[in-house]
Amino acid sequence: MDRLLDVKNLTVKFALRRASLTAVNNVSFSLKKSERMGLVGESGAGKSVTGFSLINLISKPGYIDSGSIFFEGRKLIGLSDEEMRHIRGNHITMIFQDPMMTLNPVLTIGTQMVETLKAHGNDSTSKAEATAIDKLRQVQIPSPEKRLKQYPHEFSGGMRQRIVIAIALLTDPALIIADEPTTALDVTIQAEIMDLLITLCDSSRMGLLLITHDLGVVSEVTEKMAVMYAGKIVESGPTRSVINQPSHPYTRGLVKAIPGNIPPGDPLYQIPGMMPTLTDIPAGCSFHPRCAYAGKVCTTETPELISVTNKQSEAACHMISGRLPESDIGSLALHREPKPHSGELMA
Amino acid sequence: MNIDRGLLSVENLVKHFDISGGMLDQLSFEKGRLIRKRTTVKAVNQVSFTIHSGETLSVVGESGCGKSTLARTIMGLYPPNSGHVYYQAERIDHLSAHQMLPFRARMQMIFQDPYASLNPRKTVRQTLEEPLVFHHRGMSASMVKEKVAIVMDQVGVDPQWADRYPHEFSGGQRQRISIARALMVDPEFIVADEPVSALDVSIQAQILNLLMDAQEKRGLTYLFITHDLSVVAHISTRVAVMYLGTLCELAPTAELYAAPHHPYTQALLSAIPKLGRKKQKHIRLSGEVPTPIHLPSGCVFHGRCRYTDDRCRQEVPKLIRLSSGADVACHAVEEGRI
């Protein structure tokens, strides 16, 4: 079996007193063994909730409403807490954004690593320490034997994140979920951590689900990606093609909004408005109030993800499915931009 | 001697923070003897540059390199330990609060976190009126009101919302309000300390456009502090790279990105993730950034540099002007070893 992870129609809701909010709406994606995938979106898009729900880290008032998650052919939704604990930490591990928050400040690195191993197996302390040293070496921490006796505050930010990665590697997982692993780091350290993640995934045939808002990081680390907006995947496909030839107006806007693709000093492309809050997601396509191409159908019907002609990617847009008549493109756009050349639109 | 001091110039600016605490904290035993030790963070060391009218000078560097301290020292929020700050050739770093007043209206600041920089208990109108009323005491109430509406409109916030509180606005809108507050007194010079770092990409573009637009319409001069190198490439006239409180390189933007000279600049630029291209090898720096409490001798970068020799370990490199127009502080560049 080459399949590592299969997520189908996952919907995660949060039950509030008055209403229930849909944080993740009908999301489907899959990962092969040792594949690296990026989940991209702005704050509030639902990307972290998606990551958390894979290993059942959603706590009340949140709950998985519907959908299925298969990991190495095994159904994850519906497992008992005991069984889930076995998967989580053994087969799927997680790396979080802020290493100082992840590590316990009053325990040495060694204690924390041995503790993890003992919780997931019955290794003896000496054997667990040997594994810990081996993993620290893998994440390129110099003199790991000595470092094992040190506390988190004795390490720099980049070193701490390496230790967090080493802890995630302890049980030789098949999948690592990394939630903004480089966001708190400086750009030179970020580059090193990215290199490390790629090397580790390749050498130990590990899958990676990288959750980030940074298109640059996704572009360098992952092979495929999905873009989320207001709880839905609006576009997915091979990273290179999504970034170089984005199809969905939102993805296109995101890529164009990054400085560096146009002459310095020119006005940057801006997506007007902002992402809706979960309490008032617009009807139809949730992007339509910000979309320059919106027409009538966009306000009433929710577009499905469909494959884009001549591309390997999928996008959820009525313009791509052809449901939005050409004469109607942009007719309801609150914010217009100069009419795109037809070539650009479909290219 | 007539020196061109531009709109603002900084000469040999030094800012150290004493963190040794009280008398008792400073005492310690060493080899059986009681000694008193002071601990200082050397945040900014001998930094000099000139900002010309109408340009955007960006200061980039990683966390802890002293870029925010530099900005705040220039604005007079911290008194410098030594060195001078000149505004239109007039020295301002030693002025009293009262003498500083006329300069305060001409120099304004925008901060990183729009959640922390707006008073939550003041309406937008109160926040915006305050600097105006403070600096122009004779202004009539109706004129103040009118000015608030004009500036709010200019930054893209509907003036009808003036009586709302900051929590009713999103992050992007709050940053627009912070910008409006800076613009209220019609300043010439604005220091923007990481103004878009807390914002999402699509909102970041909106705010950058607003800043560039305001610069064009009002002829503003910016000192832009940021760690985001792609933002810098887009908006700056010149870029200054800082490392451990020291200026490594200062060059026109295109020049800096096309041909970085200082080894640190080269490493920094090679680490930027590139969109839609295959991952390129980046220059790896050995070791880590030393603490600004114990600065390395000589060139502060020597412990991590590939080109280090004895001179780098002993002698602090001076900023020298290259024929390309870049100013670089590096012995290896000066000697032609790079």
Interface residues (C-beta under 8 A of the other chain):
Chain A: E42 S43 S156 G158 M159 D186 V187 T188 Q190 A191 E192 M194 D195 I198 H213 D214 L215 G216 V217 S219 E220 V221 R240 I243 N244 G253 L254 V255 A257 I258 P259 G260 N261 I262 P264 G265 P267 L268 Y269 Q270 I271 P272 M274 M275
Chain B: E62 S63 S170 G172 D200 V201 S202 I203 Q204 A205 Q206 L208 N209 M212 D213 H227 L229 S230 V231 A233 H234 I235 S236 T253 A254 A267 L268 S270 A271 I272 P273 K274 L275 G276 R277 K279 H282 R284 L285 E288 V289
